[in-house]
Amino acid sequence: MINDKGHPDRHHEEVAVGQTVAICRCWQSEKFPYCDGTHRKINAETGDKVGPAIVKAVAE
């Protein structure tokens, strides 16, 4: 999917230790850079199988 919403190409997001977040990979989320489930509609329309990147912060 193309970044046609003008989202920034790079992000620095802080996630608390133990927190799990879903990061958008379809570039269409209204909550970008976080996933809002928009990929489901896109997948149904295009046959793609893109989904979010699930990230869990752990202590170093």
N, CA and C atoms as a LAMMPS dump frame, in Angstrom:
ITEM: TIMESTEP
0
ITEM: NUMBER OF ATOMS
180
ITEM: BOX BOUNDS ff ff ff
-5.0000000000000000e+02 5.0000000000000000e+02
-5.0000000000000000e+02 5.0000000000000000e+02
-5.0000000000000000e+02 5.0000000000000000e+02
ITEM: ATOMS id mol type element x y z
1 1 1 N 0.857 -1.177 0
2 1 2 C 0 0 0
3 1 3 C 0.898 1.233 0
4 2 1 N 0.436 2.238 -0.649
5 2 2 C 1.196 3.477 -0.792
6 2 3 C 0.845 4.436 0.33
7 3 1 N 1.838 5.177 0.791
8 3 2 C 1.632 6.205 1.809
9 3 3 C 1 7.43 1.155
10 4 1 N -0.304 7.354 0.889
11 4 2 C -0.981 8.469 0.238
12 4 3 C -1.65 9.415 1.238
13 5 1 N -1.427 9.19 2.522
14 5 2 C -1.976 10.068 3.554
15 5 3 C -0.926 11.039 4.087
16 6 1 N 0.296 10.965 3.561
17 6 2 C 1.348 11.883 3.965
18 6 3 C 1.916 11.625 5.35
19 7 1 N 1.827 10.377 5.823
20 7 2 C 2.416 10.043 7.115
21 7 3 C 3.936 10.179 7.039
22 8 1 N 4.587 10.599 8.137
23 8 2 C 6.045 10.671 8.126
24 8 3 C 6.658 9.291 7.882
25 9 1 N 7.779 9.257 7.187
26 9 2 C 8.434 7.989 6.859
27 9 3 C 9.151 7.362 8.047
28 10 1 N 9.542 8.167 9.017
29 10 2 C 10.276 7.649 10.173
30 10 3 C 9.589 8.082 11.461
31 11 1 N 9.674 7.205 12.466
32 11 2 C 9.008 7.468 13.744
33 11 3 C 9.919 7.066 14.882
34 12 1 N 9.732 7.729 15.983
35 12 2 C 10.364 7.318 17.232
36 12 3 C 9.24 7.237 18.247
37 13 1 N 8.86 6.039 18.601
38 13 2 C 7.767 5.832 19.542
39 13 3 C 8.328 5.19 20.798
40 14 1 N 7.924 5.699 21.947
41 14 2 C 8.34 5.095 23.205
42 14 3 C 7.216 4.209 23.718
43 15 1 N 7.593 2.998 24.096
44 15 2 C 6.633 2.019 24.585
45 15 3 C 7.097 1.578 25.961
46 16 1 N 6.198 1.612 26.929
47 16 2 C 6.543 1.221 28.3
48 16 3 C 6.875 -0.268 28.35
49 17 1 N 7.804 -0.626 29.244
50 17 2 C 8.176 -2.035 29.416
51 17 3 C 6.914 -2.837 29.725
52 18 1 N 6.75 -3.937 29.02
53 18 2 C 5.601 -4.807 29.19
54 18 3 C 4.424 -4.443 28.293
55 19 1 N 4.45 -3.265 27.674
56 19 2 C 3.362 -2.844 26.793
57 19 3 C 3.513 -3.487 25.418
58 20 1 N 2.404 -3.886 24.84
59 20 2 C 2.373 -4.434 23.489
60 20 3 C 1.601 -3.471 22.603
61 21 1 N 2.152 -3.156 21.437
62 21 2 C 1.481 -2.259 20.496
63 21 3 C 1.465 -2.896 19.112
64 22 1 N 0.488 -2.491 18.314
65 22 2 C 0.379 -2.943 16.933
66 22 3 C 0.745 -1.764 16.041
67 23 1 N 1.81 -1.913 15.265
68 23 2 C 2.302 -0.856 14.389
69 23 3 C 1.77 -1.089 12.978
70 24 1 N 1.166 -0.051 12.409
71 24 2 C 0.554 -0.132 11.08
72 24 3 C 1.603 -0.389 10.001
73 25 1 N 1.282 -1.3 9.078
74 25 2 C 2.142 -1.543 7.918
75 25 3 C 1.433 -1.257 6.606
76 26 1 N 0.129 -0.911 6.67
77 26 2 C -0.602 -0.638 5.425
78 26 3 C -0.604 0.851 5.075
79 27 1 N -0.143 1.696 5.965
80 27 2 C -0.042 3.153 5.785
81 27 3 C -1.389 3.862 5.741
82 28 1 N -2.485 3.192 6.066
83 28 2 C -3.799 3.815 5.945
84 28 3 C -4.498 4.064 7.281
85 29 1 N -3.892 3.681 8.384
86 29 2 C -4.507 3.846 9.695
87 29 3 C -4.731 5.315 10.036
88 30 1 N -5.895 5.62 10.607
89 30 2 C -6.174 6.977 11.086
90 30 3 C -5.415 7.249 12.383
91 31 1 N -4.884 6.214 13.028
92 31 2 C -4.107 6.346 14.263
93 31 3 C -2.617 6.127 13.998
94 32 1 N -2.194 6.237 12.758
95 32 2 C -0.817 5.969 12.355
96 32 3 C 0.157 6.687 13.279
97 33 1 N 1.203 6.035 13.759
98 33 2 C 1.796 4.789 13.296
99 33 3 C 1.177 3.534 13.914
100 34 1 N 0.122 3.703 14.711
101 34 2 C -0.506 2.543 15.329
102 34 3 C -1.623 1.995 14.439
103 35 1 N -1.829 0.706 14.507
104 35 2 C -2.856 0.028 13.711
105 35 3 C -4.241 0.321 14.273
106 36 1 N -5.191 0.588 13.388
107 36 2 C -6.59 0.738 13.792
108 36 3 C -7.484 -0.287 13.095
109 37 1 N -6.883 -1.27 12.436
110 37 2 C -7.639 -2.335 11.774
111 37 3 C -8.015 -2.047 10.328
112 38 1 N -7.613 -0.892 9.803
113 38 2 C -7.942 -0.526 8.426
114 38 3 C -7.47 -1.574 7.427
115 39 1 N -6.389 -2.288 7.743
116 39 2 C -5.837 -3.288 6.823
117 39 3 C -6.86 -4.365 6.472
118 40 1 N -7.807 -4.63 7.358
119 40 2 C -8.819 -5.666 7.071
120 40 3 C -9.636 -5.289 5.838
121 41 1 N -10.056 -4.04 5.76
122 41 2 C -10.829 -3.569 4.606
123 41 3 C -9.97 -3.625 3.345
124 42 1 N -8.734 -3.17 3.449
125 42 2 C -7.826 -3.176 2.3
126 42 3 C -7.571 -4.603 1.833
127 43 1 N -7.343 -5.516 2.77
128 43 2 C -7.117 -6.919 2.418
129 43 3 C -8.312 -7.498 1.676
130 44 1 N -9.526 -7.187 2.14
131 44 2 C -10.73 -7.697 1.489
132 44 3 C -10.876 -7.149 0.073
133 45 1 N -10.505 -5.883 -0.112
134 45 2 C -10.638 -5.245 -1.421
135 45 3 C -9.568 -5.681 -2.415
136 46 1 N -8.357 -5.934 -1.913
137 46 2 C -7.226 -6.173 -2.812
138 46 3 C -6.713 -7.607 -2.82
139 47 1 N -7.102 -8.4 -1.817
140 47 2 C -6.573 -9.755 -1.714
141 47 3 C -5.229 -9.804 -1.017
142 48 1 N -4.74 -8.651 -0.534
143 48 2 C -3.482 -8.621 0.221
144 48 3 C -3.668 -9.327 1.552
145 49 1 N -2.562 -9.575 2.219
146 49 2 C -2.592 -10.206 3.533
147 49 3 C -1.715 -9.44 4.511
148 50 1 N -1.67 -8.123 4.343
149 50 2 C -0.855 -7.3 5.228
150 50 3 C -1.557 -7.154 6.577
151 51 1 N -0.774 -7.086 7.615
152 51 2 C -1.287 -6.868 8.967
153 51 3 C -0.272 -6.06 9.743
154 52 1 N -0.574 -5.745 10.972
155 52 2 C 0.331 -4.919 11.761
156 52 3 C 1.558 -5.69 12.232
157 53 1 N 2.574 -4.934 12.598
158 53 2 C 3.727 -5.508 13.291
159 53 3 C 3.41 -5.407 14.782
160 54 1 N 3.405 -6.538 15.482
161 54 2 C 3.11 -6.548 16.91
162 54 3 C 4.431 -6.45 17.654
163 55 1 N 4.548 -5.442 18.528
164 55 2 C 5.797 -5.179 19.242
165 55 3 C 5.529 -5.171 20.736
166 56 1 N 6.36 -5.868 21.496
167 56 2 C 6.254 -5.841 22.953
168 56 3 C 7.579 -5.344 23.515
169 57 1 N 7.489 -4.323 24.347
170 57 2 C 8.696 -3.751 24.961
171 57 3 C 9.127 -4.617 26.126
172 58 1 N 10.421 -4.928 26.174
173 58 2 C 10.978 -5.712 27.268
174 58 3 C 12.136 -4.947 27.875
175 59 1 N 12.419 -5.224 29.114
176 59 2 C 13.529 -4.571 29.812
177 59 3 C 14.845 -5.036 29.201
178 60 1 N 15.802 -4.146 29.164
179 60 2 C 17.119 -4.496 28.599
180 60 3 C 17.956 -5.239 29.591
